[in-house]
């Protein structure tokens, strides 16, 4: 996950892993679109609980969702709802500690090369997690790793150890 690869990465063998339940294509892509754009709040919670049932519970202190982009027209953060499902299933507290530091266009509207140029300091952590806390990131889709890298950098700067990430879908477009 350190270099944008869900892992295991031969270059960063000790880096945190990203577990993906599905590939971002076909019906799984449609499920993500329904969840995000058709008021799929309950669907997002169910997706989180399903993810938690299929992935071994990690040794972490907090589940941290990727924040909704500034200026988003969505009334809810699907990554946070997925994280709520994961948090409930595993009994691990949810921490809404990340926020975007700048306005950015949605990642889905960007080309692959411009996604990779997301500034490392695009997010910040609000300091509610103590230094040394172990966190697991959650999001709906993992494509290039740029968003996860920004989240890891923000948490790392706050002294939080990111142990990995769980996402519904990985790869593809």
Beta strands, then each sheet from edge to edge (+ up, - down):
strand 1: 17-23
strand 2: 62-65
strand 3: 93-94
strand 4: 98-100
strand 5: 123-125
strand 6: 134-142
strand 7: 161-170
sheet 1: 1+ 7+ 6+ 2+ 3+
sheet 2: 4+ 5-
end
